[in-house]
Amino acid sequence: MLKRFHPLTPEAAITVASDLTYDDQREVHDGHGIDNVMDIVVRALDNPDNVYLETPQGRIAAMGGVTDGRIWMLSTPFCTDYPLTFARDIKRYVDSRPGKLLWNIVDKRNTTHIKLLRYLGFKFLREIPYGPYFIPFLEFCKIQCVSQEITTQKEATTRMMPKPMPTSASQWTCSK
């Protein structure tokens, strides 16, 4: 596991759910109809693969995970203390995922997460009304490629290709 990522614990989930950024609070309430901190915690602990992220000082900054390709994250204001470190750590986490397709939706008003998703290489597909208040959400996805696999396939294809034919008479040689 990456250095500042740890398996999600009930204590970490409560810490994040109790101190969400304003944009995340609004997204959880308006988009998903969840007001209760414990509802967030219970849902977050559903998947044992979910993680939490610490700042360099050891403060809990965010929690998230991937379930069946659906990637999610909720963050605290501590993420803004080290925005570049946070973004790079999240990128390492996303790039380390074994799944080839990652997707979800994000509240269109959550500009911080939209910027992060763009940095992470996600593409936005369409706007959809979502949740009990039909708030505009953006559907996004990222198709992961395995560079090692592509490189190996490219090398194999190159080895199998015939050498090009000579284009001038001086390139032809006769053997006796």
PyMOL commands that set and color helices and strands:
alter all, ss='L'
color gray80, all
select helices_A, chain A and resi 10-18+22-32+37-44+77-81+83-95+111-119+147-160+169-171
alter helices_A, ss='H'
color red, helices_A
select strands_A, chain A and resi 5-7+51-54+60-67+70-75+101-107+123-130+135-143
alter strands_A, ss='S'
color yellow, strands_A
deselect
rebuild
show_as cartoon
